[in-house]
Amino acid sequence: MAVLRIPHPFKKGTLRRTLVVYLLIACLFPPVFFSLFTYSSLHSVLTNKIRSGIQASLEQEATGLENVLDNLDFVSKQFALDGRIYDLMNAYLQTSKNSERAELMKDIEDSFNVVNFTNPDLGLTVYYMPEADEPIVFNNLGVRAEFGIERLPLFVPYKGAAIYGPHRTQYKNSENMVFSSVREVN
């Protein structure tokens, strides 16, 4: 039996084999190298772009939240520390004459309207006396029957006020998630 031997096209040490090996290296190495380099560069660029995008978004949200807290603080100070509104509230609570109470109520509601008009992002505003028979003394919008600040989640004490939220609004005709500010009027 005769065995046919096919000559090996790349004999060890032949010029043909050396040329093929160098040609393969020359043809395959640059695309592989550039592919790895491109992948690494794109991965790095995209990772940094995503990271900086997330950072910018978080900074924007933090600024927005800080603005909300500052606005709540400003408005609560208008209601709690404004001498005119404070005097009107004291007079209203201390008088027993219906005619005087009606006039004081109108003045207080006018003050509510001015503050609400100058702060369009403001929602429900309430003068709340938890120890009173009717704890809601004044409000600018309809209030839920189950109104109460006791169940609200405290977010942070902020410049003399307590900020609650996020929670469902106490306004009866809305389901929005809001922040609330409570400031004691002395």
Buried (B, 14 or more C-beta within 10 A) or exposed (E): EEEEEEEEEEEEEEEEBEEEEEEEEEEEEEEEEEEEEEEEEEEEEEEEEEEEEEEEEEEEEEEEEEEBBEBBBBBBBBBBEBEEBBEBBEBBEEEEEEEEBEBBBEBBBEBBEEBBEEBEEBBBBBBBBEEEEEBBBBBBBEBBEEBEBEEBEEBEEBBEBBBBBEBEBBBEEBEEEBBBBBBEBE
